[in-house]
Amino acid sequence: MKFAEYNNDHLDRTLIIGTRGSDLALWQANFVKDRLAENNVAAELKIIKTQGDRILNLSFDKLEGKGFFTKELEEELLAGTIDLAVHSHKDLPTENPPGLIIAAVSEREDASELLLILKDCVDVRQKMSLKYGAIVGTSSNRRKAQLLAYRPDLEIQDLRGNVPTRIDKLRDEKYDAIMIAKAGVSRLNIDLSEFHVEELTPAELVPAPAQGVLAIQTRENDQELFDVLQALNHPNVAEELAVERTVLKLFGGGCHLPLGCYCRKDGGAFQVFTSKADTGEDFPDRLFLESGTTEGLAEKVVACFDPKRKFPQSVFISRELSDQSYFRKAIEKHGTTIEARSLIRTVPVINKLDPYILRDIDWIFFSSKNAIEYFFQLQPQLPEHIKFGVMGSGSEEMLRLKGHFTAYIGIGIDAVDVAREFAKLANGTKILFPCAEGSLRSIQQGLSADTKIIDLPVYETVLEENVEGTGAEILVFTSPSNVEAYFADNLLEPGQKVIAIGKSTGRKFDEMGTKYTLPFSPDEVGLAEAVFGM
């Protein structure tokens, strides 16, 4: 957590910082106090108890964003008994009371969520490593809706209290696991070694608007203090939060809808991830939008969730889907029909593995679920020290089913970027690449010359012949081979739109001169986001 550097020697009074009394609130207030001291400004704390600290029988969704944790601090600000208040930004209503402003926002702490699991409740073969039917503690409907979308077998129970209290309740085995924001754990430097920890990124489980950011609130007419606090302000963070907070406001401000919204700037583009459901029990809609400017971006997000909008009547995907498929549930929720069929077949190319090939191997990297499936059919005897890398969350999930954790998960649609990140971990080691015959070798090409690379083709792809076309409004292609198989006998019909998983699939459409959409992530959540945004 950082603030901007700024030197100020004009303020000659000792500021009074209003704060709640929890461990986390005190950490936040002292953090601000210390940053002010670095800028030659003295401050002291005043602890104020809020309604949210007194009411312990309501879920956080009925408290957060409605002023339950902020009202008393704001009243003292207006009364002049404190000079500034430090808040978790996500606790603030979308509009300041008359006479108050947010003078500064901190740098954003990692907005990821942590799933803390009792070690005897871990099952690596399940998504998120949590055993089937586990009891998860959270009072957030936002978290509940997203968790149940991934794992409908889970039982969600309310969990209240400050961060250490909630962790103590897990320690006392009142739950099998709890969900908690990573920011609070990081700020309090809490030791989690007794638990199994699953980290869910903002792209996987969308956080609350403004999660991980501190807000410093002052009186609007205190220009001298406002000027001083610019030393602590991060305008780039404020620009991103403006999108999230506008989305929240347009959806009704502090209502208890299960709403997650996260905006970040990546390169020159603003990326917005949004999750919204009607209740904690309902399957959420997911959306990913990207724009070169924040102007009108929140309005575009909200427009996609308009209940009056027209959804596509039919979607084709070049992959079989189970009844429990995330993508199937997300699409059929709105009455859209799905035609799911693969246009290719895969067959093994070897039926026995030379045990010598695994000698001194440091890493095994899988670029696809098929590579995992065919490799483990060979019943390899793996060294204990071996580490696994995978391309995408789908491959990570498949590897879990085989009973193994991943040490590296390549997230995103660009294999070049994934190769660059993997190389930071694996350059100079010995790596086995189970793969398809004729693999593009995108990851291998990004590794250094002193890295020992062993390619092991374990399957090949066979295109189906005489593939029947489809009249679906949206066509989703999951591999370059599926594109080749479909367009050997078919053309796009007028009005049909195309989604391509991954840049290698997209390049096939570039060759054809066909417009297409790339989802943010090459998995079923990313596909659902892409269809929902069309």
C-alpha positions in Angstrom: 0.0 0.0 0.0 1.5 3.3 -1.0 0.5 7.0 -1.3 2.1 9.6 -3.5 5.2 11.4 -2.3 4.7 15.0 -1.3 6.3 17.4 1.1 4.2 19.9 3.1 5.2 22.2 5.8 2.3 24.6 5.8 -0.1 22.9 8.2 0.7 23.8 11.8 -2.1 22.0 13.6 -2.4 18.4 14.8 -5.1 16.7 12.8 -7.6 14.4 14.4 -8.3 11.2 12.4 -11.6 9.5 13.1 -11.7 5.7 12.8 -13.5 2.6 13.9 -11.9 0.5 16.6 -11.3 -2.8 14.8 -7.8 -4.1 14.2 -8.1 -3.4 10.5 -9.6 0.1 10.9 -6.8 1.0 13.3 -4.2 -0.3 10.9 -5.7 1.8 8.2 -5.9 5.0 10.3 -2.4 4.5 11.6 -1.2 4.0 8.0 -2.6 7.4 7.1 -1.2 8.9 10.3 2.3 7.6 9.4 2.1 8.9 5.8 1.1 12.3 7.1 4.0 12.3 9.5 6.4 11.6 6.6 5.0 14.8 5.1 5.6 16.8 8.4 2.0 16.7 9.4 1.1 15.6 13.0 -2.1 13.6 13.7 -3.8 11.6 16.4 -6.6 9.1 16.4 -10.1 9.2 17.7 -12.0 5.9 17.9 -15.7 6.1 17.0 -18.1 3.2 17.3 -20.5 2.9 14.4 -23.9 1.2 13.9 -22.2 -1.6 11.9 -20.1 -2.4 15.0 -23.2 -2.7 17.2 -25.5 -4.6 14.8 -24.2 -8.2 14.6 -27.3 -10.0 13.3 -27.4 -8.6 9.8 -25.4 -9.9 6.8 -22.8 -7.6 5.4 -24.7 -7.0 2.2 -27.4 -5.2 4.3 -24.6 -3.1 5.8 -21.9 -2.4 3.3 -22.4 0.7 1.2 -25.3 2.0 3.3 -23.4 4.0 5.8 -23.6 1.5 8.6 -19.9 1.6 9.1 -19.5 5.3 8.2 -22.4 7.4 9.4 -21.1 8.2 12.9 -17.7 9.2 11.5 -19.3 11.5 9.0 -21.4 13.1 11.7 -18.3 14.0 13.7 -16.7 15.3 10.6 -19.6 17.7 10.0 -19.6 18.7 13.7 -15.9 19.5 13.5 -14.8 17.1 16.3 -12.5 15.3 13.8 -10.6 16.6 10.8 -10.7 13.6 8.6 -12.1 10.0 8.6 -10.4 6.9 7.1 -12.7 4.4 5.6 -12.6 1.2 3.7 -13.8 2.7 0.4 -16.2 -0.2 -0.3 -18.1 0.7 3.0 -19.0 4.2 1.7 -22.4 5.1 0.1 -22.1 6.2 -3.5 -22.8 9.8 -2.5 -21.2 11.9 0.2 -23.4 13.7 2.7 -23.7 17.4 1.8 -20.5 19.2 3.0 -18.2 16.2 2.8 -15.8 15.0 0.1 -13.3 12.2 -0.6 -10.1 14.2 -0.6 -7.8 11.3 -1.3 -7.7 7.5 -2.1 -4.8 5.2 -1.5 -3.1 2.9 -3.9 -5.1 -0.3 -4.3 -4.2 -3.4 -2.3 -4.6 -6.7 -4.2 -8.4 -7.0 -4.6 -8.3 -10.8 -4.8 -10.5 -13.0 -2.5 -9.1 -15.8 -0.3 -10.8 -19.1 0.4 -9.4 -20.4 3.7 -10.0 -24.1 4.0 -9.4 -26.4 7.0 -6.7 -28.8 5.9 -8.9 -31.9 6.5 -11.5 -30.4 4.2 -9.3 -30.1 1.2 -10.0 -32.2 -1.9 -7.6 -31.2 -4.7 -9.8 -33.0 -7.3 -12.6 -30.4 -6.7 -12.6 -26.9 -8.0 -11.0 -24.5 -5.5 -9.7 -27.7 -3.6 -12.8 -27.7 -1.3 -14.5 -31.0 -0.5 -17.9 -31.8 -1.9 -20.8 -30.3 0.1 -18.5 -28.2 2.3 -19.9 -25.5 4.6 -18.5 -22.1 3.6 -18.8 -19.0 5.9 -19.6 -15.6 4.3 -22.3 -13.0 4.8 -21.8 -11.5 1.3 -24.4 -12.3 -1.2 -21.9 -11.2 -3.9 -19.5 -13.9 -2.8 -22.3 -16.5 -2.3 -23.7 -16.1 -5.8 -20.4 -16.4 -7.5 -19.2 -19.4 -5.3 -22.4 -21.3 -6.0 -22.1 -20.7 -9.7 -18.8 -22.5 -9.6 -19.7 -25.0 -6.9 -23.5 -25.5 -6.5 -22.9 -28.3 -4.0 -21.6 -25.9 -1.3 -23.6 -24.9 1.7 -23.2 -21.2 2.5 -23.7 -20.0 6.0 -23.6 -16.4 7.5 -20.3 -15.2 9.0 -20.0 -11.9 10.9 -17.2 -10.3 12.8 -13.9 -8.5 12.1 -11.1 -10.3 10.2 -9.4 -12.1 13.2 -12.8 -13.1 14.6 -13.9 -14.7 11.4 -10.6 -16.6 11.1 -11.1 -17.7 14.8 -14.5 -19.1 13.9 -12.9 -21.2 11.1 -10.2 -22.3 13.5 -12.9 -23.5 15.9 -14.3 -25.6 13.0 -17.6 -23.9 12.8 -17.1 -23.9 9.1 -15.1 -26.0 6.6 -13.9 -22.8 4.9 -14.5 -19.1 4.9 -14.2 -16.4 2.2 -12.3 -13.3 3.1 -10.7 -10.3 1.3 -6.9 -10.7 0.7 -6.4 -7.0 1.5 -7.4 -7.3 5.1 -5.2 -10.3 5.7 -2.2 -8.6 4.0 -2.6 -5.4 6.0 -2.8 -7.3 9.3 0.0 -9.7 8.3 -2.0 -12.7 9.5 -0.3 -16.1 9.4 -2.5 -18.5 7.4 -0.1 -21.4 7.4 -2.5 -23.6 9.4 -5.1 -23.4 6.5 -5.1 -24.4 2.9 -5.4 -21.1 1.0 -7.0 -20.7 -2.5 -6.6 -17.3 -4.0 -9.3 -16.1 -6.4 -8.3 -13.3 -8.7 -10.7 -10.4 -9.5 -11.2 -12.0 -12.9 -12.3 -15.3 -11.2 -14.4 -13.9 -8.4 -15.3 -10.3 -9.0 -14.7 -8.1 -5.8 -17.0 -5.4 -4.3 -16.7 -2.0 -5.9 -13.7 -0.2 -4.4 -12.4 -3.3 -2.6 -8.8 -2.9 -1.4 -8.8 0.9 -1.3 -8.7 3.4 1.6 -10.8 6.6 1.3 -9.9 9.8 3.3 -13.0 11.9 3.8 -12.9 15.6 4.9 -15.1 18.6 5.0 -15.6 20.2 1.6 -14.7 23.7 2.8 -11.3 22.6 4.3 -9.2 23.6 1.3 -6.0 23.7 3.3 -6.4 20.1 4.4 -7.5 19.0 1.0 -4.3 20.4 -0.5 -2.2 18.6 2.2 -3.9 15.3 1.4 -3.0 15.4 -2.2 0.3 14.0 -1.0 -1.7 10.8 -0.2 -3.9 10.8 -3.3 -3.7 8.4 -6.3 -5.6 9.9 -9.2 -5.2 6.8 -11.3 -6.9 4.7 -8.7 -9.6 7.3 -8.3 -10.3 7.1 -12.1 -10.8 3.4 -11.9 -13.0 3.6 -8.8 -15.2 6.2 -10.4 -16.2 3.5 -12.9 -17.0 0.9 -10.2 -18.8 3.4 -8.0 -20.9 4.7 -10.9 -21.9 1.2 -11.7 -22.9 0.7 -8.1 -24.9 3.9 -8.1 -26.7 3.2 -11.3 -27.7 -0.2 -9.9 -29.2 1.5 -6.9 -26.3 2.6 -4.7 -26.0 0.6 -1.5 -28.7 -2.0 -2.2 -27.9 -5.5 -1.2 -27.8 -6.9 -4.7 -25.0 -9.4 -5.2 -22.9 -7.0 -7.3 -19.2 -7.2 -8.0 -17.4 -4.7 -10.2 -13.7 -4.3 -10.7 -12.0 -1.8 -13.1 -8.3 -1.8 -13.9 -6.1 -0.2 -16.5 -4.1 -2.6 -18.6 -1.7 -1.0 -21.0 -3.8 1.7 -22.6 -7.2 0.2 -22.0 -9.6 0.1 -19.1 -10.9 -3.4 -18.3 -14.1 -3.8 -16.3 -15.2 -7.1 -14.8 -18.8 -7.3 -13.5 -20.9 -10.0 -11.8 -24.5 -9.4 -10.9 -27.3 -11.6 -9.6 -30.8 -11.0 -8.2 -30.1 -12.9 -5.0 -27.3 -14.9 -3.4 -29.0 -18.1 -4.6 -29.3 -17.0 -8.3 -26.7 -17.7 -11.0 -24.9 -14.4 -11.7 -24.5 -12.8 -15.1 -20.8 -12.0 -15.9 -19.6 -9.3 -18.2 -16.1 -8.1 -19.4 -15.8 -4.9 -21.2 -12.7 -3.0 -22.5 -12.4 0.6 -23.5 -9.7 3.2 -24.2 -11.5 5.7 -22.0 -13.6 5.7 -18.8 -16.1 8.2 -20.3 -19.5 6.4 -20.5 -18.0 3.1 -19.5 -20.1 2.5 -16.4 -23.2 3.3 -18.4 -22.2 0.7 -21.0 -21.8 -1.9 -18.3 -25.2 -1.2 -16.8 -26.9 -1.2 -20.2 -25.7 -4.8 -20.8 -27.7 -5.8 -17.7 -30.9 -4.1 -18.8 -33.7 -6.6 -18.2 -35.3 -5.4 -21.4 -32.3 -6.2 -23.6 -32.6 -8.8 -26.3 -30.5 -11.9 -25.8 -29.4 -14.2 -28.7 -31.8 -17.0 -29.4 -29.2 -19.6 -30.2 -25.5 -20.3 -29.6 -23.3 -22.9 -31.2 -20.1 -24.1 -29.5 -17.6 -26.6 -31.0 -17.3 -28.6 -27.8 -19.5 -31.0 -25.9 -20.9 -29.6 -22.7 -22.2 -31.3 -19.6 -25.5 -30.4 -18.0 -23.5 -28.8 -15.2 -21.3 -26.7 -17.5 -20.9 -23.1 -16.3 -21.3 -21.9 -19.9 -24.5 -23.9 -20.4 -26.0 -22.5 -17.2 -25.0 -19.0 -18.0 -26.4 -19.0 -21.5 -29.6 -21.1 -20.9 -30.5 -18.8 -18.0 -31.8 -16.2 -20.5 -33.7 -18.7 -22.7 -30.9 -19.1 -25.3 -30.6 -22.5 -26.8 -27.2 -24.2 -27.1 -25.9 -26.5 -29.8 -22.8 -28.1 -28.5 -20.8 -30.6 -30.7 -17.1 -31.1 -31.4 -16.0 -31.0 -35.0 -12.8 -32.9 -34.4 -11.7 -36.2 -32.8 -8.5 -36.8 -30.8 -6.6 -40.1 -30.8 -3.5 -41.2 -28.9 -0.2 -41.4 -30.7 1.7 -43.5 -28.1 0.4 -46.2 -25.7 3.5 -46.5 -23.5 5.7 -44.0 -21.8 9.5 -44.5 -21.5 10.2 -43.9 -17.8 13.6 -42.5 -18.7 11.9 -39.4 -20.2 10.9 -38.3 -16.7 14.4 -38.4 -15.4 15.5 -35.1 -13.9 12.4 -33.3 -15.1 11.7 -30.1 -13.1 8.4 -29.1 -14.8 5.6 -30.5 -16.9 3.7 -28.0 -18.9 0.2 -28.7 -20.4 -1.3 -26.4 -23.0 -4.6 -28.2 -23.2 -7.0 -30.5 -21.3 -6.5 -33.2 -24.0 -2.7 -33.2 -23.3 -3.4 -33.8 -19.6 -5.9 -36.6 -20.4 -3.7 -38.5 -22.8 -0.5 -38.1 -20.7 -2.1 -39.5 -17.6 -3.5 -42.4 -19.6 0.1 -43.5 -19.9 0.2 -43.9 -16.1 3.4 -41.9 -15.6 5.5 -42.5 -12.4 6.1 -38.9 -11.4 9.1 -37.7 -9.3 7.9 -36.1 -6.0 9.6 -32.8 -6.7 8.0 -32.2 -10.1 6.0 -29.0 -10.7 3.2 -28.4 -13.1 2.3 -25.5 -15.3 -0.9 -25.2 -17.4 -2.4 -22.9 -19.9 -5.8 -21.7 -18.6 -8.2 -22.5 -15.8 -9.8 -25.3 -17.7 -6.5 -27.2 -17.8 -5.9 -26.4 -14.2 -9.3 -27.9 -13.3 -8.5 -31.0 -15.3 -5.1 -31.4 -13.6 -7.0 -31.2 -10.2 -9.1 -34.2 -11.3 -5.9 -36.1 -11.7 -5.0 -35.2 -8.1 -2.3 -32.6 -8.8 -1.9 -28.9 -8.0 -0.4 -26.4 -10.4 2.6 -24.2 -9.6 1.8 -21.9 -12.5 -1.5 -21.1 -14.3 -1.2 -19.1 -17.5 -4.2 -16.7 -17.5 -5.3 -14.8 -20.6 -5.6 -15.4 -24.3 -2.1 -14.6 -25.5 0.3 -17.5 -25.4 3.2 -15.1 -25.9 2.4 -13.3 -22.6 1.9 -16.7 -20.8 5.3 -17.9 -22.1 7.0 -14.7 -20.9 5.5 -15.2 -17.4 6.3 -18.9 -17.2 9.8 -18.2 -18.3 10.4 -16.2 -15.2 9.9 -19.4 -13.2 11.2 -22.1 -15.5 14.1 -20.7 -17.5 17.2 -22.8 -17.1 15.2 -25.9 -15.9 14.3 -29.2 -17.6 10.7 -29.1 -18.9 8.5 -31.8 -20.5 5.7 -30.7 -22.8 3.0 -33.3 -23.4 1.3 -32.0 -26.5 -0.6 -32.6 -29.7 1.2 -33.8 -32.8 2.2 -30.7 -34.8 1.8 -28.4 -31.7 2.5 -24.7 -32.4 5.0 -24.7 -29.5 4.1 -21.2 -28.4 5.3 -21.6 -24.8 8.5 -23.4 -25.8 9.5 -20.5 -28.1 9.4 -18.1 -25.2 12.0 -19.9 -23.1 15.7 -19.2 -22.9 18.4 -21.2 -24.7 19.7 -22.8 -21.5 16.3 -24.4 -20.8 16.1 -28.1 -21.6 12.9 -28.7 -23.6 11.4 -32.1 -24.3 8.4 -32.3 -26.6 6.2 -35.4 -26.1 3.3 -35.7 -28.6 0.7 -37.8 -26.8 -2.3 -37.3 -29.2 -3.3 -36.0 -32.6 -6.3 -34.2 -33.9 -8.5 -35.6 -36.7 -11.0 -33.3 -38.4 -14.5 -34.6 -38.9 -15.7 -34.7 -42.5 -18.9 -33.3 -44.1 -19.6 -31.1 -41.0 -23.2 -29.9 -40.9 -23.6 -26.1 -40.6 -25.6 -24.2 -38.0 -28.0 -21.3 -38.1 -27.1 -20.2 -34.6 -26.8 -16.5 -34.0 -23.4 -16.8 -32.3 -20.7 -19.3 -33.2 -18.1 -20.2 -30.6 -14.9 -21.9 -31.8 -12.7 -23.6 -29.3 -9.6 -24.4 -31.4 -8.0 -23.7 -34.9 -8.9 -27.3 -35.9 -12.6 -26.8 -35.2 -12.5 -23.7 -37.4 -10.8 -25.7 -40.2 -13.4 -28.5 -39.9 -16.4 -26.2 -39.9 -15.4 -23.9 -42.8 -14.3 -26.8 -45.1 -18.0 -27.2 -45.9 -19.7 -24.1 -44.6 -19.8 -20.3 -44.8 -21.0 -17.7 -42.3 -24.6 -16.7 -42.7 -25.6 -13.1 -42.7 -25.8 -11.7 -39.1 -23.9 -14.5 -37.5 -21.2 -13.4 -34.9 -18.1 -15.4 -34.0 -16.2 -15.9 -30.7 -12.7 -17.4 -30.8 -11.0 -19.0 -27.8 -7.4 -17.9 -27.9 -5.3 -16.0 -30.4 -4.3 -19.0 -32.3 -8.0 -19.7 -33.1 -8.4 -16.0 -33.8 -5.6 -16.1 -36.4 -7.6 -18.6 -38.4 -10.3 -16.0 -38.7 -7.7 -13.3 -39.5 -6.7 -15.4 -42.5 -10.3 -15.6 -43.6 -10.9 -11.9 -43.1 -13.7 -12.6 -40.6 -14.4 -10.4 -37.6 -14.5 -12.2 -34.2 -14.5 -11.5 -30.5 -11.8 -12.8 -28.1 -13.0 -13.4 -24.6 -10.7 -12.2 -21.7 -10.0 -15.7 -20.6 -10.1 -18.9 -22.6 -12.5 -20.7 -20.3 -16.3 -21.1 -19.8 -16.5 -18.0 -17.7 -14.7 -15.9 -20.3 -17.0 -17.4 -23.0 -20.1 -16.5 -21.0 -18.8 -12.9 -20.5 -18.2 -12.6 -24.2 -21.7 -13.8 -25.2 -23.4 -11.7 -22.5 -21.6 -8.6 -23.9 -22.8 -9.0 -27.4 
